[in-house]
Amino acid sequence: MSDRPDPDDEVDLVVSLTTLAGIIDAARGVGELEEEATNEDVQDPEVPDEIDPDAMADTLKGLINELNEDEQAALIALTWIGRGDYDTSEWEETLRLAKERNEDGSAAEYLTNMELFGDYLSEGVAAFGYSIEEVAR
């Protein structure tokens, strides 16, 4: 049995693909900045960093905090699916568990502290047959 949903069975991801694309782009950007900071000794000391990684991380958290509780839970659920903790056939249960996980409203902190958050979220969306790369920005 495949974990891919039947193409005729549209699943409500709760969050728009445009919003998901923006969050994924921001998360990947933060991840890249963190990687650059880790490799700072390789950087030319004469070239200052143009982007503040902390400010970018705060922007990402702001994007997540602007979402309502259901949308935040969907981000968590999609990330779990992308990470391989659950599959698409378990969407309703995963969403319910994600709502429980987010009862304290800590979705932004939880997700942004997850290494590879943007990639996991993208994979979760892709598991439902959507391509974030095709979303207009």
SULNOR-V9413 format. One record per residue. N is the residue number from 1. RES is the residue in one letter. SS is DSSP state (@ for helix, = for strand, . for the rest). PHI is phi as a letter, one per 20 degrees, with the letter a starting at -180 (NA if undefined). NEAR is the number of other ideal C-beta (glycine too) atoms within 10 Angstrom. Layout:
BEGIN
{{N RES SS PHI NEAR} {N RES SS PHI NEAR}}
END
This chain:
BEGIN
{{1 M . NA 5} {2 S . e 8} {3 D . e 12} {4 R . e 12} {5 P . f 16} {6 D . f 9} {7 P . g 7} {8 D . f 5} {9 D . e 8} {10 E . f 10} {11 V . d 14} {12 D . e 9} {13 L . f 20} {14 V . m 18} {15 V . d 20} {16 S . f 11} {17 L @ f 15} {18 T @ f 12} {19 T @ f 18} {20 L @ g 23} {21 A @ f 21} {22 G @ f 16} {23 I @ f 24} {24 I @ f 22} {25 D @ f 17} {26 A @ f 21} {27 A @ f 27} {28 R @ f 17} {29 G @ f 17} {30 V @ f 22} {31 G @ f 19} {32 E @ f 14} {33 L @ f 18} {34 E @ f 14} {35 E @ f 10} {36 E @ f 14} {37 A @ f 11} {38 T @ f 9} {39 N . e 9} {40 E @ g 9} {41 D @ f 6} {42 V @ e 7} {43 Q . f 12} {44 D . f 6} {45 P . f 7} {46 E . f 5} {47 V . d 7} {48 P . f 7} {49 D . f 11} {50 E . e 5} {51 I . c 12} {52 D . e 11} {53 P @ f 17} {54 D @ f 10} {55 A @ f 10} {56 M @ f 17} {57 A @ f 20} {58 D @ f 14} {59 T @ f 13} {60 L @ f 24} {61 K @ f 17} {62 G @ f 11} {63 L @ f 18} {64 I @ f 21} {65 N @ f 12} {66 E . f 11} {67 L . f 18} {68 N . f 10} {69 E @ g 12} {70 D @ f 13} {71 E @ f 18} {72 Q @ f 25} {73 A @ f 24} {74 A @ f 26} {75 L @ f 28} {76 I @ f 24} {77 A @ f 27} {78 L @ f 31} {79 T @ f 27} {80 W @ f 22} {81 I @ f 26} {82 G @ f 21} {83 R @ e 16} {84 G . n 12} {85 D . f 14} {86 Y . c 21} {87 D . d 16} {88 T @ f 18} {89 S @ f 13} {90 E @ d 16} {91 W @ g 20} {92 E @ f 10} {93 E @ f 11} {94 T @ f 23} {95 L @ f 22} {96 R @ f 13} {97 L @ f 17} {98 A @ f 23} {99 K @ f 16} {100 E @ f 10} {101 R @ f 16} {102 N . d 21} {103 E . g 9} {104 D . e 8} {105 G . m 10} {106 S . e 12} {107 A @ g 23} {108 A @ f 21} {109 E @ f 13} {110 Y @ g 18} {111 L @ f 22} {112 T @ f 19} {113 N . e 10} {114 M . e 16} {115 E . f 8} {116 L . m 15} {117 F @ g 25} {118 G @ f 24} {119 D @ f 16} {120 Y @ f 22} {121 L @ f 28} {122 S @ f 25} {123 E @ f 17} {124 G @ f 29} {125 V @ f 23} {126 A @ f 15} {127 A @ f 20} {128 F . e 17} {129 G . n 13} {130 Y . d 17} {131 S . d 11} {132 I @ f 21} {133 E @ f 9} {134 E @ e 8} {135 V . f 17} {136 A . f 6} {137 R . c 7}}
END
